[in-house]
Amino acid sequence: MIYTCTMNPAIDLFVEMETFVVDEVNRSKYEEYQANGKGINVSIVLKQLGIDSMVLGFLGGFSGQFIKDSLDDLLINNNFIVVDGITRINTFVQSINGEYKVVNRGPEIFLGDQEKLLCQLEQLNANDVLFVNGSLPKGIDGSILLKISEVSLKNGFKLVWDISHPILKELVEYKPYLIKPNIDEFRKIFLKEDAINDEKVIEKAKSLVSKGVENILISTGEKGAWFVNESMVLESNAPSGKVVNTACSGDTLLATFYATYQASGDAKYSLKKAVAAGSSTAFRPGLTDFTDVESLMGNITVSNHKQEGV
């Protein structure tokens, strides 16, 4: 069974308007509310690809109920821990001035509710996969990620990390199945500021694989993505298009790559489809519906990385 864990979910409000001007009433020409959170997005994309999963995490208030109802409507399994407070609502405004992102903090999660989540994860076994995605809410620090790693190592389930917390550096020793930082996160967590060229990134990714990370998927935005494991280093470009929403493209990339790679075992094809799906999400207000993914794949090339000077 696949589980996704989103500790700080949100409703994402996407707003489109002509202009966005300070100290004036700005009226939208389009708005859309979506259940969101990085792990939730992964589960929604997996569902579109015919794969069931169970969504875990914390929800509170009317906004939390909206997220649960949305997942129920999509027939996506969920077992949230209900907490005091109100699940956050994030706002993304697209206008001629550019894209504005307002990301809220969300409710505080107390120790008792954290223990409830860990008890849920104790039930996972070697047949399971757990995606842990996104930021930590108030009241939770990086130690919970170490505890999850310890449970994974003890129970034998696969771990997939898509987090920006610096503790990711310490989680390598627990041999996760896959990590998916974006390029900025990778450089900030794993490299010194003066070591930022592509070759340094690839070199570091290889060293993480040698330490036990099975697979590394690095999203590089409009440039595409890299995939690194013990046997290959792949690089992909990305198709061009009008970017409407950058908030969920990485989640789409991850879910599509995982599902396709598990089904086909073909990393090159999986990376191409994943980059196309991530781009499709970036070109629309919400998650891709996959209708344009095949055509976008025609503009993507995946190749073996050639080291500079070789």
C-alpha positions as a Markdown table, in Angstrom:
| # | Residue | x | y | z |
|---|---|---|---|---|
| 1 | Met | 0.0 | 0.0 | 0.0 |
| 2 | Ile | 1.1 | 3.5 | -0.7 |
| 3 | Tyr | 0.7 | 6.1 | 2.0 |
| 4 | Thr | 1.3 | 9.9 | 1.7 |
| 5 | Cys | 1.8 | 12.1 | 4.7 |
| 6 | Thr | 1.1 | 15.8 | 4.6 |
| 7 | Met | 1.6 | 17.3 | 8.1 |
| 8 | Asn | 0.7 | 20.9 | 7.0 |
| 9 | Pro | -2.0 | 20.6 | 4.3 |
| 10 | Ala | -3.8 | 23.6 | 2.9 |
| 11 | Ile | -6.6 | 24.8 | 0.7 |
| 12 | Asp | -4.9 | 26.5 | -2.2 |
| 13 | Leu | -6.8 | 29.5 | -3.7 |
| 14 | Phe | -5.7 | 30.3 | -7.2 |
| 15 | Val | -6.6 | 33.8 | -8.3 |
| 16 | Glu | -6.2 | 35.3 | -11.8 |
| 17 | Met | -6.6 | 39.0 | -12.4 |
| 18 | Glu | -5.6 | 41.7 | -14.9 |
| 19 | Thr | -3.4 | 43.6 | -12.6 |
| 20 | Phe | -2.5 | 43.5 | -8.9 |
| 21 | Val | -2.1 | 47.1 | -7.5 |
| 22 | Val | -1.3 | 48.1 | -3.9 |
| 23 | Asp | -3.9 | 50.1 | -2.0 |
| 24 | Glu | -6.6 | 49.4 | -4.5 |
| 25 | Val | -9.5 | 46.9 | -4.7 |
| 26 | Asn | -8.3 | 44.2 | -7.0 |
| 27 | Arg | -11.0 | 42.1 | -8.5 |
| 28 | Ser | -10.4 | 38.6 | -9.8 |
| 29 | Lys | -11.5 | 37.3 | -13.2 |
| 30 | Tyr | -11.0 | 33.7 | -12.2 |
| 31 | Glu | -10.6 | 31.8 | -8.9 |
| 32 | Glu | -10.4 | 28.2 | -7.9 |
| 33 | Tyr | -10.2 | 26.4 | -4.5 |
| 34 | Gln | -8.3 | 23.2 | -4.3 |
| 35 | Ala | -7.4 | 20.7 | -1.6 |
| 36 | Asn | -3.7 | 20.8 | -1.4 |
| 37 | Gly | -0.5 | 19.9 | 0.4 |
| 38 | Lys | 2.4 | 18.1 | -1.3 |
| 39 | Gly | 1.5 | 14.6 | -0.2 |
| 40 | Ile | -2.2 | 15.2 | -1.0 |
| 41 | Asn | -1.2 | 16.3 | -4.5 |
| 42 | Val | 0.9 | 13.1 | -4.9 |
| 43 | Ser | -2.2 | 11.0 | -4.0 |
| 44 | Ile | -4.4 | 12.9 | -6.4 |
| 45 | Val | -2.0 | 12.4 | -9.3 |
| 46 | Leu | -1.5 | 8.7 | -8.4 |
| 47 | Lys | -5.3 | 8.3 | -8.5 |
| 48 | Gln | -5.4 | 9.7 | -12.0 |
| 49 | Leu | -2.8 | 7.2 | -12.9 |
| 50 | Gly | -4.9 | 4.4 | -11.5 |
| 51 | Ile | -3.0 | 3.9 | -8.2 |
| 52 | Asp | -4.8 | 4.0 | -4.9 |
| 53 | Ser | -3.1 | 5.4 | -1.8 |
| 54 | Met | -4.0 | 6.4 | 1.8 |
| 55 | Val | -3.6 | 10.1 | 2.8 |
| 56 | Leu | -2.3 | 10.8 | 6.3 |
| 57 | Gly | -1.7 | 14.0 | 8.2 |
| 58 | Phe | -3.4 | 16.6 | 10.3 |
| 59 | Leu | -6.6 | 18.6 | 9.6 |
| 60 | Gly | -8.6 | 21.2 | 11.5 |
| 61 | Gly | -11.6 | 23.4 | 11.2 |
| 62 | Phe | -13.9 | 24.2 | 8.2 |
| 63 | Ser | -10.9 | 24.2 | 5.8 |
| 64 | Gly | -9.8 | 20.8 | 7.0 |
| 65 | Gln | -13.3 | 19.5 | 6.4 |
| 66 | Phe | -13.2 | 20.9 | 2.9 |
| 67 | Ile | -10.0 | 18.9 | 2.2 |
| 68 | Lys | -11.4 | 15.7 | 3.5 |
| 69 | Asp | -14.6 | 16.2 | 1.5 |
| 70 | Ser | -12.6 | 16.8 | -1.6 |
| 71 | Leu | -10.6 | 13.6 | -1.2 |
| 72 | Asp | -13.7 | 11.7 | -0.4 |
| 73 | Asp | -15.3 | 13.0 | -3.6 |
| 74 | Leu | -12.2 | 11.7 | -5.5 |
| 75 | Leu | -12.5 | 8.3 | -3.8 |
| 76 | Ile | -9.1 | 8.8 | -2.3 |
| 77 | Asn | -8.6 | 7.0 | 1.0 |
| 78 | Asn | -7.7 | 9.2 | 4.0 |
| 79 | Asn | -7.2 | 8.8 | 7.7 |
| 80 | Phe | -6.4 | 12.3 | 9.0 |
| 81 | Ile | -5.9 | 13.2 | 12.7 |
| 82 | Val | -8.3 | 15.9 | 13.6 |
| 83 | Val | -6.6 | 18.7 | 15.5 |
| 84 | Asp | -7.6 | 22.0 | 17.1 |
| 85 | Gly | -7.3 | 25.1 | 15.0 |
| 86 | Ile | -7.9 | 25.8 | 11.3 |
| 87 | Thr | -6.1 | 24.2 | 8.4 |
| 88 | Arg | -4.3 | 27.0 | 6.4 |
| 89 | Ile | -5.5 | 28.6 | 3.2 |
| 90 | Asn | -2.8 | 29.7 | 0.8 |
| 91 | Thr | -3.3 | 32.2 | -2.0 |
| 92 | Phe | -1.6 | 32.3 | -5.4 |
| 93 | Val | -2.3 | 35.4 | -7.5 |
| 94 | Gln | -1.4 | 35.5 | -11.2 |
| 95 | Ser | -1.5 | 38.8 | -13.0 |
| 96 | Ile | 0.4 | 40.8 | -15.6 |
| 97 | Asn | 2.7 | 41.9 | -12.7 |
| 98 | Gly | 3.8 | 38.3 | -12.1 |
| 99 | Glu | 2.9 | 35.6 | -9.6 |
| 100 | Tyr | 2.4 | 36.4 | -5.9 |
| 101 | Lys | 2.4 | 33.6 | -3.3 |
| 102 | Val | 0.9 | 34.0 | 0.2 |
| 103 | Val | 1.6 | 30.8 | 2.2 |
| 104 | Asn | 0.2 | 30.7 | 5.8 |
| 105 | Arg | 1.5 | 28.9 | 8.8 |
| 106 | Gly | -1.4 | 26.6 | 9.8 |
| 107 | Pro | -2.4 | 25.3 | 13.3 |
| 108 | Glu | 0.0 | 24.2 | 16.0 |
| 109 | Ile | 0.3 | 20.4 | 16.3 |
| 110 | Phe | 0.7 | 19.3 | 19.9 |
| 111 | Leu | 2.7 | 16.3 | 21.1 |
| 112 | Gly | -0.3 | 14.0 | 21.6 |
| 113 | Asp | -1.4 | 14.4 | 18.0 |
| 114 | Gln | 2.2 | 13.8 | 16.8 |
| 115 | Glu | 2.3 | 10.6 | 18.8 |
| 116 | Lys | -1.0 | 9.5 | 17.1 |
| 117 | Leu | 0.7 | 9.9 | 13.7 |
| 118 | Leu | 3.7 | 7.9 | 14.7 |
| 119 | Cys | 1.4 | 5.2 | 16.0 |
| 120 | Gln | -0.3 | 5.1 | 12.5 |
| 121 | Leu | 3.1 | 4.7 | 10.9 |
| 122 | Glu | 4.1 | 1.9 | 13.2 |
| 123 | Gln | 1.5 | -0.2 | 11.4 |
| 124 | Leu | 3.3 | 0.0 | 8.1 |
| 125 | Asn | 5.3 | -3.0 | 6.9 |
| 126 | Ala | 7.7 | -4.1 | 4.2 |
| 127 | Asn | 5.0 | -4.2 | 1.6 |
| 128 | Asp | 4.3 | -0.4 | 2.1 |
| 129 | Val | 5.7 | 2.8 | 0.7 |
| 130 | Leu | 5.5 | 6.1 | 2.6 |
| 131 | Phe | 5.8 | 9.5 | 0.9 |
| 132 | Val | 6.5 | 12.3 | 3.4 |
| 133 | Asn | 6.0 | 15.7 | 1.7 |
| 134 | Gly | 6.1 | 19.4 | 2.5 |
| 135 | Ser | 6.7 | 21.7 | 5.4 |
| 136 | Leu | 6.3 | 21.0 | 9.1 |
| 137 | Pro | 3.5 | 22.9 | 11.0 |
| 138 | Lys | 3.9 | 24.8 | 14.2 |
| 139 | Gly | 4.7 | 22.6 | 17.1 |
| 140 | Ile | 6.7 | 20.0 | 15.1 |
| 141 | Asp | 10.4 | 20.1 | 14.6 |
| 142 | Gly | 12.8 | 17.9 | 12.5 |
| 143 | Ser | 13.1 | 15.2 | 15.2 |
| 144 | Ile | 9.8 | 13.7 | 14.0 |
| 145 | Leu | 11.4 | 13.1 | 10.6 |
| 146 | Leu | 14.2 | 11.1 | 12.3 |
| 147 | Lys | 11.6 | 9.1 | 14.2 |
| 148 | Ile | 9.8 | 8.3 | 10.9 |
| 149 | Ser | 13.1 | 7.2 | 9.5 |
| 150 | Glu | 13.8 | 4.9 | 12.4 |
| 151 | Val | 10.3 | 3.3 | 12.1 |
| 152 | Ser | 11.0 | 2.8 | 8.4 |
| 153 | Leu | 14.3 | 1.1 | 9.0 |
| 154 | Lys | 12.7 | -1.1 | 11.8 |
| 155 | Asn | 9.6 | -2.1 | 9.8 |
| 156 | Gly | 11.1 | -2.3 | 6.4 |
| 157 | Phe | 8.8 | 0.0 | 4.4 |
| 158 | Lys | 10.2 | 2.3 | 1.7 |
| 159 | Leu | 10.5 | 6.0 | 2.3 |
| 160 | Val | 10.2 | 8.8 | -0.2 |
| 161 | Trp | 11.2 | 12.3 | 1.0 |
| 162 | Asp | 10.1 | 15.6 | -0.6 |
| 163 | Ile | 11.0 | 18.0 | 2.1 |
| 164 | Ser | 13.1 | 21.2 | 2.3 |
| 165 | His | 14.0 | 20.7 | 6.0 |
| 166 | Pro | 17.8 | 20.8 | 6.5 |
| 167 | Ile | 17.5 | 17.5 | 8.5 |
| 168 | Leu | 17.3 | 15.7 | 5.2 |
| 169 | Lys | 21.0 | 15.6 | 5.3 |
| 170 | Glu | 20.9 | 13.4 | 8.4 |
| 171 | Leu | 18.2 | 11.2 | 6.9 |
| 172 | Val | 20.5 | 9.8 | 4.2 |
| 173 | Glu | 22.0 | 7.3 | 6.6 |
| 174 | Tyr | 18.6 | 5.6 | 6.9 |
| 175 | Lys | 18.8 | 4.7 | 3.2 |
| 176 | Pro | 15.5 | 6.2 | 1.8 |
| 177 | Tyr | 14.2 | 4.8 | -1.4 |
| 178 | Leu | 13.9 | 8.2 | -3.1 |
| 179 | Ile | 14.5 | 11.8 | -2.3 |
| 180 | Lys | 13.1 | 14.7 | -4.5 |
| 181 | Pro | 14.6 | 18.1 | -3.7 |
| 182 | Asn | 14.4 | 20.9 | -6.1 |
| 183 | Ile | 17.7 | 22.3 | -7.3 |
| 184 | Asp | 17.7 | 25.2 | -4.8 |
| 185 | Glu | 16.9 | 22.9 | -1.9 |
| 186 | Phe | 19.6 | 20.4 | -2.9 |
| 187 | Arg | 22.2 | 23.1 | -3.1 |
| 188 | Lys | 21.2 | 24.7 | 0.2 |
| 189 | Ile | 21.0 | 21.4 | 2.1 |
| 190 | Phe | 23.9 | 19.4 | 0.6 |
| 191 | Leu | 26.4 | 21.9 | -0.9 |
| 192 | Lys | 28.4 | 24.9 | 0.1 |
| 193 | Glu | 27.3 | 28.2 | -1.4 |
| 194 | Asp | 30.3 | 28.4 | -3.6 |
| 195 | Ala | 29.8 | 24.9 | -5.0 |
| 196 | Ile | 26.7 | 25.5 | -7.1 |
| 197 | Asn | 27.6 | 24.4 | -10.7 |
| 198 | Asp | 25.9 | 21.4 | -12.3 |
| 199 | Glu | 28.9 | 19.1 | -12.0 |
| 200 | Lys | 29.1 | 19.7 | -8.2 |
| 201 | Val | 25.4 | 18.8 | -7.9 |
| 202 | Ile | 25.8 | 15.6 | -9.8 |
| 203 | Glu | 29.0 | 14.7 | -7.9 |
| 204 | Lys | 27.2 | 15.2 | -4.6 |
| 205 | Ala | 24.1 | 13.3 | -5.8 |
| 206 | Lys | 26.4 | 10.3 | -6.6 |
| 207 | Ser | 28.0 | 10.5 | -3.2 |
| 208 | Leu | 24.5 | 10.4 | -1.6 |
| 209 | Val | 23.7 | 7.3 | -3.6 |
| 210 | Ser | 27.0 | 5.7 | -2.4 |
| 211 | Lys | 25.8 | 6.4 | 1.2 |
| 212 | Gly | 22.6 | 4.5 | 0.7 |
| 213 | Val | 20.0 | 6.7 | -1.0 |
| 214 | Glu | 18.6 | 4.5 | -3.7 |
| 215 | Asn | 17.2 | 7.1 | -6.1 |
| 216 | Ile | 17.5 | 10.9 | -6.4 |
| 217 | Leu | 15.1 | 13.0 | -8.5 |
| 218 | Ile | 16.1 | 16.7 | -8.7 |
| 219 | Ser | 13.6 | 19.1 | -10.3 |
| 220 | Thr | 15.2 | 22.1 | -12.0 |
| 221 | Gly | 12.2 | 24.1 | -12.9 |
| 222 | Glu | 12.1 | 25.4 | -16.5 |
| 223 | Lys | 15.3 | 23.5 | -17.2 |
| 224 | Gly | 13.8 | 20.1 | -16.5 |
| 225 | Ala | 15.1 | 17.5 | -14.1 |
| 226 | Trp | 17.9 | 15.1 | -13.2 |
| 227 | Phe | 17.6 | 11.5 | -12.0 |
| 228 | Val | 20.5 | 9.7 | -10.3 |
| 229 | Asn | 20.9 | 6.2 | -9.0 |
| 230 | Glu | 23.7 | 3.6 | -8.8 |
| 231 | Ser | 23.6 | 2.8 | -12.4 |
| 232 | Met | 22.7 | 6.1 | -14.2 |
| 233 | Val | 22.7 | 9.8 | -14.3 |
| 234 | Leu | 19.9 | 11.2 | -16.5 |
| 235 | Glu | 19.1 | 14.8 | -17.5 |
| 236 | Ser | 16.0 | 16.2 | -19.1 |
| 237 | Asn | 15.0 | 19.5 | -20.6 |
| 238 | Ala | 11.5 | 20.9 | -20.1 |
| 239 | Pro | 9.0 | 22.1 | -22.7 |
| 240 | Ser | 8.3 | 25.8 | -23.0 |
| 241 | Gly | 4.9 | 27.3 | -22.2 |
| 242 | Lys | 3.1 | 30.0 | -20.2 |
| 243 | Val | 3.6 | 29.3 | -16.5 |
| 244 | Val | 0.4 | 29.7 | -14.5 |
| 245 | Asn | 1.1 | 27.7 | -11.4 |
| 246 | Thr | 4.4 | 26.6 | -10.0 |
| 247 | Ala | 3.0 | 25.5 | -6.6 |
| 248 | Cys | 2.2 | 21.9 | -7.6 |
| 249 | Ser | 4.4 | 20.9 | -10.5 |
| 250 | Gly | 7.1 | 19.2 | -8.3 |
| 251 | Asp | 4.4 | 17.1 | -6.7 |
| 252 | Thr | 3.1 | 16.0 | -10.1 |
| 253 | Leu | 6.7 | 15.3 | -11.3 |
| 254 | Leu | 7.3 | 13.0 | -8.3 |
| 255 | Ala | 4.0 | 11.1 | -8.4 |
| 256 | Thr | 4.2 | 10.6 | -12.1 |
| 257 | Phe | 7.9 | 9.4 | -12.0 |
| 258 | Tyr | 7.2 | 7.0 | -9.2 |
| 259 | Ala | 4.1 | 5.5 | -10.7 |
| 260 | Thr | 5.7 | 5.2 | -14.2 |
| 261 | Tyr | 9.0 | 3.8 | -13.0 |
| 262 | Gln | 7.3 | 1.2 | -10.8 |
| 263 | Ala | 5.2 | 0.1 | -13.7 |
| 264 | Ser | 7.8 | 0.2 | -16.5 |
| 265 | Gly | 11.3 | 0.0 | -14.9 |
| 266 | Asp | 12.3 | 2.4 | -17.6 |
| 267 | Ala | 13.9 | 5.5 | -16.0 |
| 268 | Lys | 14.3 | 7.5 | -19.2 |
| 269 | Tyr | 10.7 | 7.1 | -20.2 |
| 270 | Ser | 9.6 | 7.7 | -16.6 |
| 271 | Leu | 11.6 | 10.9 | -16.4 |
| 272 | Lys | 10.2 | 12.2 | -19.7 |
| 273 | Lys | 6.6 | 11.5 | -18.7 |
| 274 | Ala | 7.2 | 13.0 | -15.3 |
| 275 | Val | 8.7 | 16.3 | -16.6 |
| 276 | Ala | 5.8 | 16.5 | -19.1 |
| 277 | Ala | 3.2 | 16.0 | -16.4 |
| 278 | Gly | 5.0 | 18.5 | -14.1 |
| 279 | Ser | 5.0 | 21.1 | -16.9 |
| 280 | Ser | 1.4 | 20.4 | -17.7 |
| 281 | Thr | 0.6 | 21.3 | -14.1 |
| 282 | Ala | 2.7 | 24.5 | -14.3 |
| 283 | Phe | 0.8 | 25.6 | -17.4 |
| 284 | Arg | -2.7 | 25.5 | -15.7 |
| 285 | Pro | -4.2 | 26.7 | -12.4 |
| 286 | Gly | -4.5 | 23.2 | -10.8 |
| 287 | Leu | -3.0 | 19.7 | -11.2 |
| 288 | Thr | -2.7 | 18.2 | -14.7 |
| 289 | Asp | -5.5 | 16.1 | -16.1 |
| 290 | Phe | -2.9 | 14.4 | -18.4 |
| 291 | Thr | -4.7 | 15.3 | -21.6 |
| 292 | Asp | -1.7 | 17.3 | -22.9 |
| 293 | Val | 1.1 | 15.1 | -21.4 |
| 294 | Glu | 1.7 | 13.0 | -24.5 |
| 295 | Ser | 2.1 | 16.0 | -26.7 |
| 296 | Leu | 4.4 | 17.7 | -24.2 |
| 297 | Met | 6.6 | 14.6 | -24.2 |
| 298 | Gly | 7.3 | 15.2 | -27.8 |
| 299 | Asn | 9.3 | 18.3 | -26.8 |
| 300 | Ile | 11.4 | 16.6 | -24.2 |
| 301 | Thr | 14.7 | 14.9 | -24.6 |
| 302 | Val | 16.2 | 12.6 | -21.8 |
| 303 | Ser | 19.8 | 11.7 | -22.1 |
| 304 | Asn | 22.7 | 10.3 | -20.1 |
| 305 | His | 24.6 | 13.1 | -18.4 |
| 306 | Lys | 28.0 | 13.7 | -19.9 |
| 307 | Gln | 30.5 | 15.0 | -17.5 |
| 308 | Glu | 32.2 | 18.2 | -18.5 |
| 309 | Gly | 35.7 | 17.7 | -20.0 |
| 310 | Val | 35.0 | 14.0 | -20.8 |
